[in-house]
Amino acid sequence: MRRRAEPFNLSTKLGFTLIEVMVTLTILGFILLIIFGAFRLGSSAWNRGESIKEKYQKVRVISQLVSRQIKSAVPYKIKTQKTEGDYLAFEGKAHSLRFVSAYPMKSRHAEGFVYAVYEFKEGGEEGGQLILYEQRVLNKDFFAEDLKEDQGISILEGISNVRFEFYREEDQEQKKPEEWVEEWNAKEEKELPKALRMIITQKNGKAAGEESPVTIQASLPAYQFEQVRAAPPGSRRSTLQRLPQR
């Protein structure tokens, strides 16, 4: 008895059907898409990390220079003809700071003291700026003059906020506790704060949780000095006269 011949089946002879090929290509496409997406995400994260690292390096370098200038602050007394009399050239607010320093930021060869002003200016989505104004101290009431915009330089950009705080020692006579305050008026305090700190909030992204603060804390060794004489031309040092301890 003869066996009936089986019909010819193309799929069994050629191996894969068209549907199987399409399914395989679709799966392969998804795999390649996932790999490409992961590579692109990793590259983006790497570039963003390098950008943030570069920003923090810049903030760290600027912070060191700012810290040196603040530590070199001197209680320079301005002589005026006004009824209020002479006063110390130092004024600190939450977002600005004005003082006299023996350490210049702009010029390395400046003679005498410099009048420095730090001011935070808000910006848009790209962030605000920290502006530095600096000029030589002259024999006039420079503290009463308005700042010129063209004399300011931006030392930090893309920041969310800059806040200054000033350390006040405990005063039992006036019943003032030991604390950090947001404003310091040397005309009323009659001296400089013993220390101050500057909190810089670097803007990393749109989300508030991605903002990271950098704190600069500096003591003012010369806060107890009263009389300050600028160095004469050609001299490298300035003379500070210390008051006796209270």
C-alpha positions, 0 to 999 in steps of 0.5 A, a space after each residue: 500500500 502506497 503512502 500519499 505524498 505530503 503537499 509541498 509547504 513553503 514555510 518548512 522548506 525556507 525556514 521563516 515566514 514573512 510574519 516571523 521576519 517582521 516580528 524579529 525586526 520589530 523586536 530588534 528595533 525596540 532593542 536598538 531604541 532602548 540602547 540608543 536612549 540609554 546612551 543618549 541619557 548617559 551622555 546627557 547626564 555626563 555633560 550636565 555633570 561636567 557643567 555643574 562641576 565647572 560651575 562649582 569650581 568657578 564658585 569655589 575659586 571666586 569664594 576663596 577670593 571673596 573670603 580673602 577680601 572680606 577677611 581683610 576688611 578694616 574699620 575705616 572711619 570716614 570724616 564728614 562735615 555733617 552733624 552726624 559726625 564721623 562713621 565707619 564705612 561698613 554697611 551690610 544688608 541681606 543682599 548687599 555688602 559695602 566695606 573697605 578692605 586692604 585686599 583688592 580683587 581687580 588690581 593686584 598692585 593697588 596702593 592703600 585700601 579699596 572700597 568694595 561693594 557686593 550686590 546681588 541682582 536677580 535675573 530670569 530663568 538663567 539666574 541672577 548675578 553677583 556684581 562687584 564694584 571696587 575703587 580706591 579709597 580717596 579722602 572724601 565721603 565716597 560712602 554717600 556716592 551712588 554706584 555707577 553701573 559701568 564700573 561693576 563687573 559680574 563675578 558670578 552668574 546663573 545663581 538663584 540667590 546671595 544672602 549675607 548674615 552678620 555675627 553679633 556678640 552677646 551684649 548684656 548691658 543692652 540685653 542683646 543675645 548672641 545671634 546672626 543678623 541680616 543687617 549691620 549698620 556700623 553707624 549704629 553699632 560703632 564697630 564691624 561684626 566679628 564675623 560674617 557669612 555669605 550664602 550663595 545658592 547655585 541654580 542647577 535646574 528648574 526644580 527648587 530641590 536641585 538648588 545647592 547652597 555654598 556658604 562662605 564664613 569669614 572672621 574679621 580680625 580687625 573688627 576691634 581696630 578703630 583708627 586706620 591709616 592707609 599706606 603712603 605711595 610706594 609702601 606695601 603695607 598699611 598701618 593699623 592701630 589697635 584699641 586696648 581691650 575693653 
